[in-house]
Amino acid sequence: MADKNWKRTERLIAKKMGGMRIPVSGVARGFKGDILHDIFHVEVKYGRQIPKTVYEWYKKTKKQCPKEKIPIVVMKPKNSKKNFVLIELDDFMRVVRKGEEDRKEQEGLK
């Protein structure tokens, strides 16, 4: 039987992030989240529940973004002190890997 799209999406994201998909994570004992990762607690959302407006904001930002930069959308919900960043997973992982490389390089210089 073929995987459901959301399962396939979770597997792909886990692979890109260097993590592992947790089957039935909602009922897995002691584990919440969809992907086991060393640094991040990952919950994957797939499908229509993602607001179209948010995706449209991102597409506009990407279209206007200079080639040498990484497009992000920062969102601040009204009446919240929190800010949230929307970034493509591949760009996010490039930033994370660059940070890891820089940290390792700095540790080697000490």
Number of C-alpha atoms within 10 A of each C-alpha: 3 6 8 8 11 13 16 13 16 22 19 15 20 20 13 13 20 14 19 18 22 17 14 12 16 12 9 11 8 7 13 16 18 24 25 20 15 10 7 11 11 18 13 13 12 12 8 7 7 10 9 10 9 12 13 11 14 19 15 12 15 18 10 10 13 10 9 6 9 15 19 19 16 11 12 11 9 7 6 7 7 9 9 11 10 15 16 13 12 12 14 15 15 12 13 13 12 12 12 12 12 12 12 11 11 10 9 8 7 5
